[in-house]
């Protein structure tokens, strides 16, 4: 059975380099897909309050029969909890729905700068980590300017910053900032939306050269760049293929060809103006 290599976080805990994204599964779908993914070798599941499927994710983990300690669980909380006390309430809600007593990684889902309380949310996360309620803490959709405010205010950089990254959205500046502060960068929507990225000649050519699928070639691009990737699928064959990306290496030329696709695809919502 394939399992993903581990990356050590600044917290000292380890995160599997490939995880399962669970948006937009509902509870019933999430329970089924998570149980299947864990049977296939996944050990990292990503969910969020906003997805509305934390209970289903927890049920899928229980169905798998795996020990809780063997599954890395990430979830995220919404803007209404952006205060020191609010984060504690968000944690209580999350562990209740998931049916667990701690989280491996708890993320602020969006900075919501119009509300301008994400620093307080970060302070709340720092407290939860100190209490052992969460093992690692981080951010999602935070760019360097947002992160610098957190660091200036608290002296603490995130363990993880989750961003929309793919060869269409390389985000050199954000990744370099994270690397400079010891933060691990995690990619959501890692193989893009739809089939556009997977049909690019650079991707198809790299896949053909290594006898893999275009999605596998793109996921290997992520892992060779030191990123954690959380692809989503509800199909067992694709779930298995997305995890099986460590038996080949893209060449330097192939990596560069995928890097050169930067800027071609539509980006996610702007975290300066969007959030929940």
C-alpha positions as protocol buffer text, in pm:
chain_id: "A"
residue {
  index: 1
  type: UNK
  ca { x: 0 y: 0 z: 0 }
}
residue {
  index: 2
  type: UNK
  ca { x: 130 y: 344 z: -95 }
}
residue {
  index: 3
  type: UNK
  ca { x: 152 y: 610 z: 175 }
}
residue {
  index: 4
  type: UNK
  ca { x: 285 y: 962 z: 128 }
}
residue {
  index: 5
  type: UNK
  ca { x: 622 y: 1073 z: 266 }
}
residue {
  index: 6
  type: UNK
  ca { x: 615 y: 1298 z: 570 }
}
residue {
  index: 7
  type: UNK
  ca { x: 731 y: 1659 z: 601 }
}
residue {
  index: 8
  type: UNK
  ca { x: 828 y: 1788 z: 945 }
}
residue {
  index: 9
  type: UNK
  ca { x: 652 y: 2108 z: 1048 }
}
residue {
  index: 10
  type: UNK
  ca { x: 800 y: 2382 z: 1269 }
}
residue {
  index: 11
  type: UNK
  ca { x: 581 y: 2247 z: 1551 }
}
residue {
  index: 12
  type: UNK
  ca { x: 782 y: 1925 z: 1540 }
}
residue {
  index: 13
  type: UNK
  ca { x: 489 y: 1721 z: 1410 }
}
residue {
  index: 14
  type: UNK
  ca { x: 484 y: 1563 z: 1063 }
}
residue {
  index: 15
  type: UNK
  ca { x: 235 y: 1609 z: 780 }
}
residue {
  index: 16
  type: UNK
  ca { x: 186 y: 1360 z: 492 }
}
residue {
  index: 17
  type: UNK
  ca { x: 283 y: 1528 z: 165 }
}
residue {
  index: 18
  type: UNK
  ca { x: -36 y: 1416 z: -13 }
}
residue {
  index: 19
  type: UNK
  ca { x: -374 y: 1458 z: 152 }
}
residue {
  index: 20
  type: UNK
  ca { x: -738 y: 1426 z: 53 }
}
residue {
  index: 21
  type: UNK
  ca { x: -937 y: 1741 z: -13 }
}
residue {
  index: 22
  type: UNK
  ca { x: -1305 y: 1699 z: 74 }
}
residue {
  index: 23
  type: UNK
  ca { x: -1482 y: 2002 z: -79 }
}
residue {
  index: 24
  type: UNK
  ca { x: -1766 y: 1983 z: -197 }
}
residue {
  index: 25
  type: UNK
  ca { x: -1863 y: 1644 z: -50 }
}
residue {
  index: 26
  type: UNK
  ca { x: -2161 y: 1629 z: 183 }
}
residue {
  index: 27
  type: UNK
  ca { x: -2151 y: 1426 z: 505 }
}
residue {
  index: 28
  type: UNK
  ca { x: -2264 y: 1099 z: 348 }
}
residue {
  index: 29
  type: UNK
  ca { x: -2025 y: 1131 z: 55 }
}
residue {
  index: 30
  type: UNK
  ca { x: -1739 y: 1237 z: 281 }
}
residue {
  index: 31
  type: UNK
  ca { x: -1784 y: 935 z: 507 }
}
residue {
  index: 32
  type: UNK
  ca { x: -1764 y: 699 z: 210 }
}
residue {
  index: 33
  type: UNK
  ca { x: -1477 y: 870 z: 30 }
}
residue {
  index: 34
  type: UNK
  ca { x: -1267 y: 921 z: 344 }
}
residue {
  index: 35
  type: UNK
  ca { x: -1305 y: 555 z: 444 }
}
residue {
  index: 36
  type: UNK
  ca { x: -1203 y: 448 z: 92 }
}
residue {
  index: 37
  type: UNK
  ca { x: -907 y: 687 z: 83 }
}
residue {
  index: 38
  type: UNK
  ca { x: -776 y: 564 z: 418 }
}
residue {
  index: 39
  type: UNK
  ca { x: -805 y: 205 z: 297 }
}
residue {
  index: 40
  type: UNK
  ca { x: -597 y: 303 z: -7 }
}
residue {
  index: 41
  type: UNK
  ca { x: -321 y: 450 z: 210 }
}
residue {
  index: 42
  type: UNK
  ca { x: -413 y: 815 z: 265 }
}
residue {
  index: 43
  type: UNK
  ca { x: -325 y: 939 z: 612 }
}
residue {
  index: 44
  type: UNK
  ca { x: -408 y: 1310 z: 571 }
}
residue {
  index: 45
  type: UNK
  ca { x: -763 y: 1446 z: 540 }
}
residue {
  index: 46
  type: UNK
  ca { x: -849 y: 1813 z: 482 }
}
residue {
  index: 47
  type: UNK
  ca { x: -1189 y: 1958 z: 570 }
}
residue {
  index: 48
  type: UNK
  ca { x: -1336 y: 2289 z: 692 }
}
residue {
  index: 49
  type: UNK
  ca { x: -1627 y: 2433 z: 884 }
}
residue {
  index: 50
  type: UNK
  ca { x: -1747 y: 2595 z: 563 }
}
residue {
  index: 51
  type: UNK
  ca { x: -1755 y: 2261 z: 377 }
}
residue {
  index: 52
  type: UNK
  ca { x: -2029 y: 2134 z: 609 }
}
residue {
  index: 53
  type: UNK
  ca { x: -1885 y: 1782 z: 611 }
}
residue {
  index: 54
  type: UNK
  ca { x: -1674 y: 1756 z: 928 }
}
residue {
  index: 55
  type: UNK
  ca { x: -1916 y: 1502 z: 1078 }
}
residue {
  index: 56
  type: UNK
  ca { x: -1891 y: 1288 z: 765 }
}
residue {
  index: 57
  type: UNK
  ca { x: -1512 y: 1307 z: 768 }
}
residue {
  index: 58
  type: UNK
  ca { x: -1511 y: 1189 z: 1128 }
}
residue {
  index: 59
  type: UNK
  ca { x: -1745 y: 903 z: 1043 }
}
residue {
  index: 60
  type: UNK
  ca { x: -1519 y: 797 z: 755 }
}
residue {
  index: 61
  type: UNK
  ca { x: -1218 y: 789 z: 986 }
}
residue {
  index: 62
  type: UNK
  ca { x: -1407 y: 572 z: 1236 }
}
residue {
  index: 63
  type: UNK
  ca { x: -1521 y: 336 z: 960 }
}
residue {
  index: 64
  type: UNK
  ca { x: -1159 y: 286 z: 855 }
}
residue {
  index: 65
  type: UNK
  ca { x: -1071 y: 129 z: 1189 }
}
residue {
  index: 66
  type: UNK
  ca { x: -745 y: 323 z: 1198 }
}
residue {
  index: 67
  type: UNK
  ca { x: -612 y: 462 z: 1523 }
}
residue {
  index: 68
  type: UNK
  ca { x: -685 y: 835 z: 1552 }
}
residue {
  index: 69
  type: UNK
  ca { x: -312 y: 900 z: 1593 }
}
residue {
  index: 70
  type: UNK
  ca { x: -247 y: 755 z: 1247 }
}
residue {
  index: 71
  type: UNK
  ca { x: -466 y: 1007 z: 1063 }
}
residue {
  index: 72
  type: UNK
  ca { x: -362 y: 1371 z: 1017 }
}
residue {
  index: 73
  type: UNK
  ca { x: -677 y: 1586 z: 1032 }
}
residue {
  index: 74
  type: UNK
  ca { x: -687 y: 1946 z: 908 }
}
residue {
  index: 75
  type: UNK
  ca { x: -987 y: 2172 z: 944 }
}
residue {
  index: 76
  type: UNK
  ca { x: -1048 y: 2547 z: 911 }
}
residue {
  index: 77
  type: UNK
  ca { x: -1278 y: 2800 z: 1074 }
}
residue {
  index: 78
  type: UNK
  ca { x: -1481 y: 3096 z: 949 }
}
residue {
  index: 79
  type: UNK
  ca { x: -1465 y: 3469 z: 1010 }
}
residue {
  index: 80
  type: UNK
  ca { x: -1726 y: 3476 z: 1288 }
}
residue {
  index: 81
  type: UNK
  ca { x: -1469 y: 3313 z: 1520 }
}
residue {
  index: 82
  type: UNK
  ca { x: -1190 y: 3567 z: 1461 }
}
residue {
  index: 83
  type: UNK
  ca { x: -1119 y: 3645 z: 1825 }
}
residue {
  index: 84
  type: UNK
  ca { x: -919 y: 3477 z: 2100 }
}
residue {
  index: 85
  type: UNK
  ca { x: -1232 y: 3332 z: 2261 }
}
residue {
  index: 86
  type: UNK
  ca { x: -1399 y: 3270 z: 1927 }
}
residue {
  index: 87
  type: UNK
  ca { x: -1121 y: 3039 z: 1812 }
}
residue {
  index: 88
  type: UNK
  ca { x: -1176 y: 2825 z: 2120 }
}
residue {
  index: 89
  type: UNK
  ca { x: -1545 y: 2796 z: 2031 }
}
residue {
  index: 90
  type: UNK
  ca { x: -1451 y: 2708 z: 1672 }
}
residue {
  index: 91
  type: UNK
  ca { x: -1222 y: 2433 z: 1805 }
}
residue {
  index: 92
  type: UNK
  ca { x: -1497 y: 2297 z: 2031 }
}
residue {
  index: 93
  type: UNK
  ca { x: -1737 y: 2285 z: 1737 }
}
residue {
  index: 94
  type: UNK
  ca { x: -1484 y: 2114 z: 1511 }
}
residue {
  index: 95
  type: UNK
  ca { x: -1377 y: 1838 z: 1750 }
}
residue {
  index: 96
  type: UNK
  ca { x: -1741 y: 1769 z: 1839 }
}
residue {
  index: 97
  type: UNK
  ca { x: -1840 y: 1727 z: 1474 }
}
residue {
  index: 98
  type: UNK
  ca { x: -1531 y: 1522 z: 1390 }
}
residue {
  index: 99
  type: UNK
  ca { x: -1564 y: 1308 z: 1702 }
}
residue {
  index: 100
  type: UNK
  ca { x: -1202 y: 1362 z: 1811 }
}
residue {
  index: 101
  type: UNK
  ca { x: -1032 y: 1528 z: 2106 }
}
residue {
  index: 102
  type: UNK
  ca { x: -755 y: 1716 z: 1926 }
}
residue {
  index: 103
  type: UNK
  ca { x: -674 y: 1852 z: 1579 }
}
residue {
  index: 104
  type: UNK
  ca { x: -352 y: 1796 z: 1391 }
}
residue {
  index: 105
  type: UNK
  ca { x: -379 y: 2126 z: 1204 }
}
residue {
  index: 106
  type: UNK
  ca { x: -622 y: 2414 z: 1258 }
}
residue {
  index: 107
  type: UNK
  ca { x: -629 y: 2694 z: 1000 }
}
residue {
  index: 108
  type: UNK
  ca { x: -780 y: 3041 z: 970 }
}
residue {
  index: 109
  type: UNK
  ca { x: -970 y: 2985 z: 644 }
}
residue {
  index: 110
  type: UNK
  ca { x: -948 y: 3342 z: 505 }
}
residue {
  index: 111
  type: UNK
  ca { x: -791 y: 3661 z: 643 }
}
residue {
  index: 112
  type: UNK
  ca { x: -1106 y: 3872 z: 588 }
}
residue {
  index: 113
  type: UNK
  ca { x: -916 y: 4203 z: 606 }
}
residue {
  index: 114
  type: UNK
  ca { x: -1242 y: 4399 z: 595 }
}
residue {
  index: 115
  type: UNK
  ca { x: -1314 y: 4259 z: 941 }
}
residue {
  index: 116
  type: UNK
  ca { x: -948 y: 4303 z: 1044 }
}
residue {
  index: 117
  type: UNK
  ca { x: -948 y: 4061 z: 1336 }
}
residue {
  index: 118
  type: UNK
  ca { x: -727 y: 3784 z: 1199 }
}
residue {
  index: 119
  type: UNK
  ca { x: -443 y: 3878 z: 1435 }
}
residue {
  index: 120
  type: UNK
  ca { x: -673 y: 3806 z: 1730 }
}
residue {
  index: 121
  type: UNK
  ca { x: -768 y: 3476 z: 1569 }
}
residue {
  index: 122
  type: UNK
  ca { x: -398 y: 3394 z: 1539 }
}
residue {
  index: 123
  type: UNK
  ca { x: -344 y: 3472 z: 1906 }
}
residue {
  index: 124
  type: UNK
  ca { x: -625 y: 3230 z: 1987 }
}
residue {
  index: 125
  type: UNK
  ca { x: -462 y: 2957 z: 1779 }
}
residue {
  index: 126
  type: UNK
  ca { x: -129 y: 3008 z: 1955 }
}
residue {
  index: 127
  type: UNK
  ca { x: -303 y: 2952 z: 2288 }
}
residue {
  index: 128
  type: UNK
  ca { x: -476 y: 2635 z: 2167 }
}
residue {
  index: 129
  type: UNK
  ca { x: -145 y: 2493 z: 2048 }
}
residue {
  index: 130
  type: UNK
  ca { x: 17 y: 2573 z: 2383 }
}
residue {
  index: 131
  type: UNK
  ca { x: -265 y: 2383 z: 2555 }
}
residue {
  index: 132
  type: UNK
  ca { x: -222 y: 2077 z: 2330 }
}
residue {
  index: 133
  type: UNK
  ca { x: -568 y: 2107 z: 2178 }
}
residue {
  index: 134
  type: UNK
  ca { x: -413 y: 2146 z: 1835 }
}
residue {
  index: 135
  type: UNK
  ca { x: -74 y: 2012 z: 1734 }
}
residue {
  index: 136
  type: UNK
  ca { x: -1 y: 2259 z: 1455 }
}
residue {
  index: 137
  type: UNK
  ca { x: -154 y: 2589 z: 1348 }
}
residue {
  index: 138
  type: UNK
  ca { x: -170 y: 2781 z: 1026 }
}
residue {
  index: 139
  type: UNK
  ca { x: -347 y: 2990 z: 769 }
}
residue {
  index: 140
  type: UNK
  ca { x: -530 y: 2951 z: 440 }
}
residue {
  index: 141
  type: UNK
  ca { x: -538 y: 3213 z: 164 }
}
residue {
  index: 142
  type: UNK
  ca { x: -293 y: 3437 z: 354 }
}
residue {
  index: 143
  type: UNK
  ca { x: -42 y: 3628 z: 141 }
}
residue {
  index: 144
  type: UNK
  ca { x: 291 y: 3768 z: 269 }
}
residue {
  index: 145
  type: UNK
  ca { x: 140 y: 4097 z: 385 }
}
residue {
  index: 146
  type: UNK
  ca { x: -115 y: 3916 z: 601 }
}
residue {
  index: 147
  type: UNK
  ca { x: 148 y: 3680 z: 739 }
}
residue {
  index: 148
  type: UNK
  ca { x: 390 y: 3960 z: 821 }
}
residue {
  index: 149
  type: UNK
  ca { x: 124 y: 4119 z: 1041 }
}
residue {
  index: 150
  type: UNK
  ca { x: 84 y: 3793 z: 1234 }
}
residue {
  index: 151
  type: UNK
  ca { x: 457 y: 3759 z: 1281 }
}
residue {
  index: 152
  type: UNK
  ca { x: 503 y: 4123 z: 1382 }
}
residue {
  index: 153
  type: UNK
  ca { x: 221 y: 4099 z: 1637 }
}
residue {
  index: 154
  type: UNK
  ca { x: 309 y: 3763 z: 1793 }
}
residue {
  index: 155
  type: UNK
  ca { x: 656 y: 3657 z: 1684 }
}
residue {
  index: 156
  type: UNK
  ca { x: 502 y: 3329 z: 1565 }
}
residue {
  index: 157
  type: UNK
  ca { x: 491 y: 3219 z: 1201 }
}
residue {
  index: 158
  type: UNK
  ca { x: 238 y: 2958 z: 1081 }
}
residue {
  index: 159
  type: UNK
  ca { x: 334 y: 2594 z: 1064 }
}
residue {
  index: 160
  type: UNK
  ca { x: 142 y: 2576 z: 734 }
}
residue {
  index: 161
  type: UNK
  ca { x: 6 y: 2829 z: 484 }
}
residue {
  index: 162
  type: UNK
  ca { x: -247 y: 2675 z: 246 }
}
residue {
  index: 163
  type: UNK
  ca { x: -279 y: 2848 z: -91 }
}
residue {
  index: 164
  type: UNK
  ca { x: -429 y: 2785 z: -431 }
}
residue {
  index: 165
  type: UNK
  ca { x: -120 y: 2663 z: -614 }
}
residue {
  index: 166
  type: UNK
  ca { x: -70 y: 2472 z: -939 }
}
residue {
  index: 167
  type: UNK
  ca { x: 143 y: 2525 z: -1249 }
}
residue {
  index: 168
  type: UNK
  ca { x: -120 y: 2786 z: -1339 }
}
residue {
  index: 169
  type: UNK
  ca { x: -75 y: 2964 z: -1002 }
}
residue {
  index: 170
  type: UNK
  ca { x: 290 y: 2914 z: -902 }
}
residue {
  index: 171
  type: UNK
  ca { x: 300 y: 3193 z: -638 }
}
residue {
  index: 172
  type: UNK
  ca { x: 678 y: 3230 z: -624 }
}
residue {
  index: 173
  type: UNK
  ca { x: 668 y: 3528 z: -385 }
}
residue {
  index: 174
  type: UNK
  ca { x: 436 y: 3365 z: -131 }
}
residue {
  index: 175
  type: UNK
  ca { x: 629 y: 3039 z: -137 }
}
residue {
  index: 176
  type: UNK
  ca { x: 960 y: 3220 z: -91 }
}
residue {
  index: 177
  type: UNK
  ca { x: 819 y: 3417 z: 202 }
}
residue {
  index: 178
  type: UNK
  ca { x: 693 y: 3099 z: 367 }
}
residue {
  index: 179
  type: UNK
  ca { x: 1022 y: 2921 z: 313 }
}
residue {
  index: 180
  type: UNK
  ca { x: 1208 y: 3211 z: 469 }
}
residue {
  index: 181
  type: UNK
  ca { x: 994 y: 3184 z: 783 }
}
residue {
  index: 182
  type: UNK
  ca { x: 1000 y: 2805 z: 809 }
}
residue {
  index: 183
  type: UNK
  ca { x: 636 y: 2774 z: 706 }
}
residue {
  index: 184
  type: UNK
  ca { x: 537 y: 2474 z: 494 }
}
residue {
  index: 185
  type: UNK
  ca { x: 328 y: 2569 z: 190 }
}
residue {
  index: 186
  type: UNK
  ca { x: 29 y: 2351 z: 109 }
}
residue {
  index: 187
  type: UNK
  ca { x: -152 y: 2350 z: -226 }
}
residue {
  index: 188
  type: UNK
  ca { x: -526 y: 2333 z: -271 }
}
residue {
  index: 189
  type: UNK
  ca { x: -681 y: 2287 z: -616 }
}
residue {
  index: 190
  type: UNK
  ca { x: -339 y: 2140 z: -704 }
}
residue {
  index: 191
  type: UNK
  ca { x: -438 y: 2002 z: -1044 }
}
residue {
  index: 192
  type: UNK
  ca { x: -650 y: 2301 z: -1141 }
}
residue {
  index: 193
  type: UNK
  ca { x: -1019 y: 2316 z: -1219 }
}
residue {
  index: 194
  type: UNK
  ca { x: -1164 y: 2108 z: -1499 }
}
residue {
  index: 195
  type: UNK
  ca { x: -930 y: 1960 z: -1759 }
}
residue {
  index: 196
  type: UNK
  ca { x: -758 y: 2271 z: -1896 }
}
residue {
  index: 197
  type: UNK
  ca { x: -430 y: 2234 z: -1705 }
}
residue {
  index: 198
  type: UNK
  ca { x: -416 y: 1859 z: -1761 }
}
residue {
  index: 199
  type: UNK
  ca { x: -443 y: 1915 z: -2138 }
}
residue {
  index: 200
  type: UNK
  ca { x: -143 y: 2150 z: -2155 }
}
residue {
  index: 201
  type: UNK
  ca { x: 129 y: 2010 z: -2381 }
}
residue {
  index: 202
  type: UNK
  ca { x: 398 y: 2052 z: -2113 }
}
residue {
  index: 203
  type: UNK
  ca { x: 190 y: 1841 z: -1874 }
}
residue {
  index: 204
  type: UNK
  ca { x: 91 y: 1578 z: -2131 }
}
residue {
  index: 205
  type: UNK
  ca { x: 451 y: 1547 z: -2251 }
}
residue {
  index: 206
  type: UNK
  ca { x: 589 y: 1501 z: -1899 }
}
residue {
  index: 207
  type: UNK
  ca { x: 322 y: 1243 z: -1820 }
}
residue {
  index: 208
  type: UNK
  ca { x: 393 y: 1050 z: -2138 }
}
residue {
  index: 209
  type: UNK
  ca { x: 767 y: 1047 z: -2070 }
}
residue {
  index: 210
  type: UNK
  ca { x: 715 y: 879 z: -1733 }
}
residue {
  index: 211
  type: UNK
  ca { x: 419 y: 656 z: -1816 }
}
residue {
  index: 212
  type: UNK
  ca { x: 186 y: 834 z: -1574 }
}
residue {
  index: 213
  type: UNK
  ca { x: -134 y: 1038 z: -1600 }
}
residue {
  index: 214
  type: UNK
  ca { x: -126 y: 1416 z: -1644 }
}
residue {
  index: 215
  type: UNK
  ca { x: -268 y: 1455 z: -1291 }
}
residue {
  index: 216
  type: UNK
  ca { x: 13 y: 1241 z: -1151 }
}
residue {
  index: 217
  type: UNK
  ca { x: 272 y: 1452 z: -1335 }
}
residue {
  index: 218
  type: UNK
  ca { x: 125 y: 1772 z: -1187 }
}
residue {
  index: 219
  type: UNK
  ca { x: 114 y: 1628 z: -836 }
}
residue {
  index: 220
  type: UNK
  ca { x: 478 y: 1524 z: -871 }
}
residue {
  index: 221
  type: UNK
  ca { x: 556 y: 1885 z: -967 }
}
residue {
  index: 222
  type: UNK
  ca { x: 410 y: 1989 z: -631 }
}
residue {
  index: 223
  type: UNK
  ca { x: 598 y: 1732 z: -426 }
}
residue {
  index: 224
  type: UNK
  ca { x: 932 y: 1794 z: -600 }
}
residue {
  index: 225
  type: UNK
  ca { x: 889 y: 2162 z: -516 }
}
residue {
  index: 226
  type: UNK
  ca { x: 853 y: 2065 z: -149 }
}
residue {
  index: 227
  type: UNK
  ca { x: 482 y: 2144 z: -136 }
}
residue {
  index: 228
  type: UNK
  ca { x: 208 y: 1950 z: 39 }
}
residue {
  index: 229
  type: UNK
  ca { x: -81 y: 1884 z: -202 }
}
residue {
  index: 230
  type: UNK
  ca { x: -445 y: 1803 z: -124 }
}
residue {
  index: 231
  type: UNK
  ca { x: -614 y: 1684 z: -444 }
}
residue {
  index: 232
  type: UNK
  ca { x: -980 y: 1590 z: -428 }
}
residue {
  index: 233
  type: UNK
  ca { x: -1158 y: 1300 z: -592 }
}
residue {
  index: 234
  type: UNK
  ca { x: -1449 y: 1072 z: -512 }
}
residue {
  index: 235
  type: UNK
  ca { x: -1335 y: 796 z: -750 }
}
residue {
  index: 236
  type: UNK
  ca { x: -1128 y: 508 z: -604 }
}
residue {
  index: 237
  type: UNK
  ca { x: -908 y: 474 z: -913 }
}
residue {
  index: 238
  type: UNK
  ca { x: -819 y: 843 z: -913 }
}
residue {
  index: 239
  type: UNK
  ca { x: -772 y: 844 z: -537 }
}
residue {
  index: 240
  type: UNK
  ca { x: -518 y: 564 z: -573 }
}
residue {
  index: 241
  type: UNK
  ca { x: -344 y: 733 z: -866 }
}
residue {
  index: 242
  type: UNK
  ca { x: -319 y: 1067 z: -686 }
}
residue {
  index: 243
  type: UNK
  ca { x: -131 y: 900 z: -401 }
}
residue {
  index: 244
  type: UNK
  ca { x: 98 y: 701 z: -632 }
}
residue {
  index: 245
  type: UNK
  ca { x: 325 y: 986 z: -742 }
}
residue {
  index: 246
  type: UNK
  ca { x: 655 y: 910 z: -571 }
}
residue {
  index: 247
  type: UNK
  ca { x: 793 y: 642 z: -803 }
}
residue {
  index: 248
  type: UNK
  ca { x: 930 y: 882 z: -1065 }
}
residue {
  index: 249
  type: UNK
  ca { x: 1102 y: 1221 z: -1083 }
}
residue {
  index: 250
  type: UNK
  ca { x: 1033 y: 1498 z: -1331 }
}
residue {
  index: 251
  type: UNK
  ca { x: 1347 y: 1633 z: -1495 }
}
residue {
  index: 252
  type: UNK
  ca { x: 1465 y: 1988 z: -1441 }
}
residue {
  index: 253
  type: UNK
  ca { x: 1343 y: 2074 z: -1789 }
}
residue {
  index: 254
  type: UNK
  ca { x: 1000 y: 1927 z: -1719 }
}
residue {
  index: 255
  type: UNK
  ca { x: 969 y: 2116 z: -1391 }
}
residue {
  index: 256
  type: UNK
  ca { x: 1064 y: 2438 z: -1568 }
}
residue {
  index: 257
  type: UNK
  ca { x: 812 y: 2375 z: -1846 }
}
residue {
  index: 258
  type: UNK
  ca { x: 534 y: 2338 z: -1589 }
}
residue {
  index: 259
  type: UNK
  ca { x: 657 y: 2646 z: -1401 }
}
residue {
  index: 260
  type: UNK
  ca { x: 627 y: 2840 z: -1727 }
}
residue {
  index: 261
  type: UNK
  ca { x: 250 y: 2783 z: -1731 }
}
residue {
  index: 262
  type: UNK
  ca { x: 216 y: 3035 z: -1447 }
}
residue {
  index: 263
  type: UNK
  ca { x: -57 y: 3293 z: -1499 }
}
residue {
  index: 264
  type: UNK
  ca { x: -255 y: 3109 z: -1765 }
}
residue {
  index: 265
  type: UNK
  ca { x: -548 y: 2996 z: -1556 }
}
residue {
  index: 266
  type: UNK
  ca { x: -824 y: 3174 z: -1363 }
}
residue {
  index: 267
  type: UNK
  ca { x: -733 y: 3240 z: -1000 }
}
residue {
  index: 268
  type: UNK
  ca { x: -939 y: 3181 z: -690 }
}
residue {
  index: 269
  type: UNK
  ca { x: -1117 y: 3466 z: -518 }
}
residue {
  index: 270
  type: UNK
  ca { x: -894 y: 3749 z: -397 }
}
residue {
  index: 271
  type: UNK
  ca { x: -835 y: 3718 z: -19 }
}
residue {
  index: 272
  type: UNK
  ca { x: -822 y: 4097 z: 1 }
}
residue {
  index: 273
  type: UNK
  ca { x: -1188 y: 4117 z: -98 }
}
residue {
  index: 274
  type: UNK
  ca { x: -1338 y: 3772 z: -39 }
}
residue {
  index: 275
  type: UNK
  ca { x: -1371 y: 3546 z: 263 }
}
residue {
  index: 276
  type: UNK
  ca { x: -1601 y: 3358 z: 493 }
}
